[in-house]
Amino acid sequence: MKKSLLPLFCFCLSASQLSAQTEHSDGLFNLKDKPSAARFELSKERVWPEETGKPEVCLWSGDRYAAVSITIDDNWASNHEWWLNITKELDLQVTWFVITERVGTGAHWGTWEGFRALAEAGHSIQSHSANHLNQADGQWPGIDWEYAASKKALEENIPDHHILALAYPGGKNSDLNDREVAAQYYITARGTRGTPNPANQIDYLQTNSAKISRPYIDAILEGTSDVKWLSGGQYKRAWLSAHFHGVTGEAIEKTETDLRYLASRKKDLWIAPFLEVARYGQQRDTHTITLNENTESRIRYTLTDQMRDEFYDLPLTVKIKLPASWNRARAKQGDKLLEVETVEHEGQKYALIPAVPDRGEVVVIPGT
Ligand SMILES: [Zn+2]
């Protein structure tokens, strides 16, 4: 975040709330409110800046057209091996939302060793609450416990893994969910309303979650769909977050077909773990970019955001139209050489530069 712009504001935390936080002197923990209007004007096509040297943050990482994340609820250990195989074949990373109190209590619920193996294979392990709002024994400790105990268990059992996303438990007690409490522990929380998330009005504490299948994928990429309510273009460029439970019987073959179709569209889709998309989105939605120098020999800019750097350190992709005399570009942020991609559009060259907000000025020079 940009320190000078935000008021110093810090909650005094009680001992039981040590990991609970929303605002902080170093920036925002999350954009916790449902947006009342579009956060920015959304272009339904990729943006190609007209002005040479003027940097613009891309809607999605790598200037992909739309975003997708795949999540799996309720542990489903019997599917772990199948998911490991199909995601390895298609080079996909997915997210398990785990009910933590159930881990180790039976074959369906999996083991910590099993979830660590999924994390080591590159997947994301996040919270689906401690006990799924289960009130059967009349001893329910409350919603704060559901969210906090689960986060703590995951932090203890999945080392070196940021536990910052929640999927709200559904079912008959789902009205016990509380986004204000969730916002204290998690930077984002997934709901189950079955539509894609329009990119400029994401409710990060209650994201929609739909399906991975051709009608949904076509809706975010082409604006068309076999399903009438998904067509008409309103979901173009959206974030399609999807959730699975068990994949069994005939659903296995159908899901493999759907995942293969998804993977075939990778050139235009940023397919990333749920938490990554939620982080990119919140950094993007609060960013400021300042052009410091724009000459034939050098372009310099500063990128900041309002989010807490401790939790938000993803590179945002910045696009720059290169001066006519430049064949390519090289870029540095501090001492770090950035991996610049040069792309061409209608005979003009553009650089795609991944830089982390609040890490200092980015200097761009002609490359060979
Ligand atoms: Zn569930």
Residues whose N, C-alpha, C, O or C-beta is under 5 A from the ligand:
A	BS01	ZN	D73 D74 P169 G170
